[in-house]
Amino acid sequence: MKVQRKHKHESFEAMMRRFKKGCEKSDIINEVKKREHYEKPSSVRKRSKEMAVKKELKRQEDQRVNRFSG
C-alpha cells in the first residue's frame, strides 16, 4: 500500500494514520496472519464447519431466550 502526502505540510502522524486505516480497510493484516503458516484444506473446512455449528447454536439459544422473554 502506497501513501503519499496529500498536501505539502501534512505531518508524518497523519500519513501514518491514513496508512493504518487503509491497511485495516483492505484487511491486509488478517491476510498476512492467515498466510503465515500453511493450513491444509481439510483443516480449513473443519474449522469453518465448527464455526458454523457454534454460530447456529448461538442463534438457536438467542431465539429460545427471546421467545420466553416476550
C-alpha positions as a Python dict, from the first residue, in 0.01 Angstrom:
ca = {
    (1, 'M'): (0, 0, 0),
    (2, 'K'): (141, 335, -103),
    (3, 'V'): (73, 659, 86),
    (4, 'Q'): (178, 999, -43),
    (5, 'R'): (143, 1340, 116),
    (6, 'K'): (-196, 1496, 45),
    (7, 'H'): (-52, 1844, 81),
    (8, 'K'): (287, 1998, 144),
    (9, 'H'): (251, 2041, 522),
    (10, 'E'): (90, 1707, 612),
    (11, 'S'): (257, 1554, 918),
    (12, 'F'): (404, 1207, 937),
    (13, 'E'): (148, 1111, 1202),
    (14, 'A'): (-140, 1199, 969),
    (15, 'M'): (15, 995, 690),
    (16, 'M'): (66, 703, 927),
    (17, 'R'): (-299, 721, 1038),
    (18, 'R'): (-413, 711, 675),
    (19, 'F'): (-182, 416, 607),
    (20, 'K'): (-314, 220, 907),
    (21, 'K'): (-674, 294, 812),
    (22, 'G'): (-607, 180, 455),
    (23, 'C'): (-449, -144, 577),
    (24, 'E'): (-743, -205, 807),
    (25, 'K'): (-994, -143, 527),
    (26, 'S'): (-820, -376, 282),
    (27, 'D'): (-777, -645, 553),
    (28, 'I'): (-403, -680, 486),
    (29, 'I'): (-313, -770, 846),
    (30, 'N'): (-555, -1064, 863),
    (31, 'E'): (-437, -1186, 523),
    (32, 'V'): (-74, -1183, 641),
    (33, 'K'): (-164, -1372, 960),
    (34, 'K'): (-360, -1626, 758),
    (35, 'R'): (-69, -1686, 520),
    (36, 'E'): (193, -1703, 796),
    (37, 'H'): (153, -2080, 830),
    (38, 'Y'): (17, -2331, 581),
    (39, 'E'): (-314, -2483, 675),
    (40, 'K'): (-441, -2793, 500),
    (41, 'P'): (-768, -2750, 308),
    (42, 'S'): (-930, -3017, 525),
    (43, 'S'): (-837, -2816, 837),
    (44, 'V'): (-990, -2504, 685),
    (45, 'R'): (-1314, -2689, 609),
    (46, 'K'): (-1322, -2845, 957),
    (47, 'R'): (-1266, -2509, 1126),
    (48, 'S'): (-1532, -2336, 916),
    (49, 'K'): (-1780, -2618, 991),
    (50, 'E'): (-1712, -2589, 1364),
    (51, 'M'): (-1765, -2213, 1347),
    (52, 'A'): (-2094, -2262, 1159),
    (53, 'V'): (-2217, -2510, 1420),
    (54, 'K'): (-2121, -2274, 1701),
    (55, 'K'): (-2293, -1981, 1529),
    (56, 'E'): (-2611, -2185, 1473),
    (57, 'L'): (-2621, -2300, 1838),
    (58, 'K'): (-2582, -1938, 1950),
    (59, 'R'): (-2863, -1831, 1711),
    (60, 'Q'): (-3092, -2103, 1846),
    (61, 'E'): (-3013, -2005, 2206),
    (62, 'D'): (-3089, -1638, 2132),
    (63, 'Q'): (-3415, -1739, 1965),
    (64, 'R'): (-3512, -1953, 2264),
    (65, 'V'): (-3436, -1667, 2507),
    (66, 'N'): (-3632, -1415, 2301),
    (67, 'R'): (-3935, -1646, 2278),
    (68, 'F'): (-3963, -1685, 2657),
    (69, 'S'): (-3883, -1326, 2750),
    (70, 'G'): (-4164, -1170, 2538),
}
